[in-house]
Amino acid sequence: MKLVEYLNPIKNSSQRARILAVMYFLESAEAKSTFSTSELRTALTQARIPNVKSWNIAARLAGAGHTVHATGTAANRRWELTDSGREEVAAFAPPLPQDTQALVKQSEISALRTMVAAITDTEAQNFASEAVDCLEIGAHRATIVFMWVAAVHEIQERIWKNSTGPAITAAAQKHNTRAKSCKKRDDLSEYNEALLLQVAQDLGVIDKNQHTELKRALDLRNGSGHPNKLRPGEHKAKAHIEDIVTMLF
């Protein structure tokens, strides 16, 4: 299916709806995840949408609320659909070709396996590989949990290799006076993971920005690992793997 065919059933929809539909289609057909306004304008033009030159695509996206996420500076901004944005488009746009979706997913899984294979620590690599296995079969909550285990193992290893027991103990007890004294590597498993992240930052194992992002990943793990109504989608689970590998490995 070509983009012009995909957009035809929604040709009378709003500019915003058609822009989001283009992003949704290109994610599947071309395995893209972020877009500049010029890339979206080119795609709409090639799909023979009339009067595209006069569209203020940046304004339409800026007004799209929680359905899109922006990165980069104003001069170099890129846009991506959020999970809720994909759900919204799926509700009004035609279904995507299943064969295209399957090919893209296999390509993404293959790329993730290549990333994971580069992890040098055997234990961390095994946990991360299990996360990719879970993603491939659609077990998104399990994907998030296994990838977080890989992250925790790596952080524990870095702390133990780059510090001393007394220094680790002092950093932990600064935030929790009842924290256990760290005398051996396995004692790190006695620290809850929020404390572990704080100790890692205090000891210079991770920086402030990494701490912030890893705390978000921990919150997602907590939501995925306990009984609740959270149902993380494929893109969120995939991004969880990519973010942790990029930050830590």
C-alpha positions in Angstrom: 0.0 0.0 0.0 1.2 3.5 -0.9 0.7 6.5 1.3 -1.7 8.1 -1.2 -3.9 5.0 -0.9 -3.7 5.0 2.8 -4.8 8.7 3.2 -7.6 8.6 0.6 -10.3 7.3 3.0 -9.6 10.2 5.4 -9.1 12.9 2.7 -11.8 15.1 4.3 -10.3 14.8 7.8 -8.5 17.7 9.5 -4.9 18.7 8.7 -3.9 17.5 12.2 -5.5 14.1 11.6 -3.8 13.6 8.3 -0.4 14.7 9.6 -0.7 12.2 12.4 -1.8 9.5 10.0 1.3 10.1 7.8 3.5 9.6 10.9 1.6 6.4 11.8 2.0 5.0 8.2 5.7 5.9 7.9 6.5 4.3 11.2 5.2 1.1 9.8 6.2 1.3 6.2 9.6 2.8 6.6 10.5 2.0 10.2 10.9 5.7 11.1 10.2 6.9 14.6 10.8 10.7 14.4 10.0 13.3 11.8 10.8 16.9 10.9 8.1 19.1 9.6 9.9 19.2 6.2 9.8 15.4 6.0 6.1 15.4 6.7 5.4 18.1 4.2 7.3 16.1 1.5 5.4 13.0 2.3 2.1 14.8 2.1 3.1 16.4 -1.1 4.1 13.1 -2.6 0.7 11.8 -1.6 -0.9 14.6 -3.6 -2.6 16.3 -0.7 -3.8 19.7 -2.0 -2.5 23.0 -0.7 0.1 21.4 1.6 2.5 24.3 1.0 0.2 26.6 3.0 -0.2 24.2 6.0 1.5 25.2 9.3 2.6 21.7 10.2 4.5 22.8 13.2 1.5 24.6 14.6 -0.7 21.6 14.0 1.7 19.3 15.9 2.2 21.8 18.7 -1.5 21.7 19.2 -1.7 17.9 19.1 -1.3 17.6 22.8 -0.4 14.2 24.3 -0.5 12.5 20.9 2.9 13.7 19.9 6.3 14.3 21.6 8.9 16.8 20.4 12.7 16.6 20.8 15.5 19.0 19.8 15.6 22.7 19.5 13.1 25.0 17.7 15.5 25.1 14.7 16.0 21.3 14.6 12.8 19.9 16.1 11.7 16.4 15.5 8.3 14.9 16.3 7.2 11.4 17.2 3.9 9.8 18.0 3.2 8.7 21.6 1.4 5.5 22.4 -1.8 7.4 22.9 -1.3 9.1 19.6 -1.0 5.7 17.8 -4.2 4.6 19.5 -6.0 7.7 18.3 -4.8 7.3 14.7 -5.7 3.6 14.8 -9.3 4.6 15.8 -9.9 6.8 12.7 -7.4 5.8 10.0 -7.5 2.6 7.8 -5.7 -0.5 9.3 -2.0 -0.8 8.3 -1.0 -3.6 5.9 -0.2 -6.6 8.2 2.7 -7.8 6.0 4.4 -4.4 6.3 3.9 -4.4 10.0 5.4 -7.9 10.4 8.5 -7.0 8.3 9.1 -3.8 10.3 8.8 -5.6 13.6 11.2 -8.3 12.6 13.6 -5.6 11.4 13.3 -3.8 14.8 13.8 -7.0 16.8 16.9 -7.9 14.7 18.3 -4.4 15.4 17.7 -4.8 19.1 19.4 -8.2 19.2 22.4 -6.6 17.6 22.5 -3.9 20.3 22.1 -6.5 23.0 24.8 -8.7 21.6 27.3 -5.9 22.1 26.8 -6.0 25.9 30.0 -7.4 27.3 28.8 -8.5 30.7 27.3 -12.0 30.3 24.7 -11.7 33.0 23.4 -8.4 31.8 23.4 -9.7 28.2 21.4 -12.7 29.2 18.7 -10.6 31.0 18.6 -8.1 28.0 18.2 -11.0 25.5 15.3 -12.3 27.5 13.7 -8.9 27.4 14.0 -8.9 23.6 12.5 -12.5 23.5 9.5 -11.2 25.5 9.1 -8.2 23.2 9.0 -10.4 20.2 6.1 -12.4 21.5 4.2 -9.3 22.7 4.9 -9.8 26.5 5.5 -6.1 27.0 5.4 -6.0 30.8 7.9 -8.9 31.0 10.1 -7.0 28.5 10.3 -4.0 30.8 11.0 -6.1 33.9 13.8 -8.2 32.4 15.5 -5.1 30.9 15.4 -3.4 34.2 17.1 -6.4 35.8 19.9 -6.0 33.3 20.2 -2.3 34.2 20.3 -3.0 37.9 23.0 -5.7 37.4 25.1 -3.3 35.4 24.7 -0.5 38.0 25.7 -2.8 40.9 28.7 -4.0 38.9 29.8 -0.4 38.3 29.4 0.7 41.9 31.4 -2.3 43.2 34.2 -1.9 40.7 34.6 1.8 41.1 34.2 2.3 44.8 34.9 0.8 48.2 32.6 -0.8 50.8 33.0 2.1 53.3 32.3 4.7 50.6 29.2 2.8 49.3 28.0 2.5 52.9 28.4 6.2 53.6 26.6 7.1 50.4 23.7 4.8 51.2 23.4 5.8 54.8 23.4 9.5 53.8 19.9 8.8 52.3 18.8 6.0 54.6 20.5 5.8 58.0 19.3 2.2 58.4 20.9 1.1 55.1 23.0 -2.1 55.5 26.8 -1.7 55.6 28.2 -2.8 52.2 31.1 -5.3 52.8 30.7 -7.5 49.7 29.3 -7.3 46.2 26.1 -9.1 47.1 25.3 -6.6 49.8 24.2 -4.2 47.1 21.2 -6.3 46.5 20.0 -5.3 49.9 19.5 -1.7 48.7 16.2 -0.9 47.1 16.6 0.3 43.6 15.7 3.9 44.2 18.5 4.0 46.8 20.8 2.2 44.5 20.3 4.9 41.8 21.0 7.6 44.3 24.2 5.9 45.5 25.3 5.4 41.9 24.9 9.2 41.3 26.6 10.2 44.5 29.6 8.0 43.7 29.8 9.3 40.1 28.8 6.0 38.5 25.9 7.8 36.7 25.3 11.5 36.2 22.3 13.5 37.1 20.6 13.2 33.7 21.1 9.4 33.7 19.7 9.2 37.2 16.6 11.1 36.0 16.0 8.8 33.0 16.8 5.7 35.0 14.3 6.8 37.7 11.6 7.0 35.0 12.6 3.5 33.8 12.3 2.3 37.4 8.8 3.8 37.7 7.8 2.0 34.5 9.3 -1.3 35.8 7.3 -0.8 39.1 4.1 -0.3 37.2 4.8 -3.3 35.0 5.9 -5.6 37.7 2.8 -5.3 40.0 -0.9 -6.0 39.6 -2.6 -3.0 38.1 -4.2 -1.7 34.9 -1.0 -0.5 33.2 -0.7 -2.1 29.8 2.5 -0.8 28.2 2.5 -0.9 24.4 5.1 -2.3 22.0 6.7 1.1 21.3 7.1 1.9 25.0 8.6 -1.6 25.7 11.0 -1.2 22.8 12.0 2.3 23.8 12.7 1.0 27.3 15.2 -1.5 25.9 16.8 1.1 23.6 17.1 3.7 26.3 18.7 1.5 28.9 21.2 0.0 26.4 22.1 3.5 25.2 22.6 4.8 28.7 24.5 2.0 30.3 26.1 -0.3 27.8 
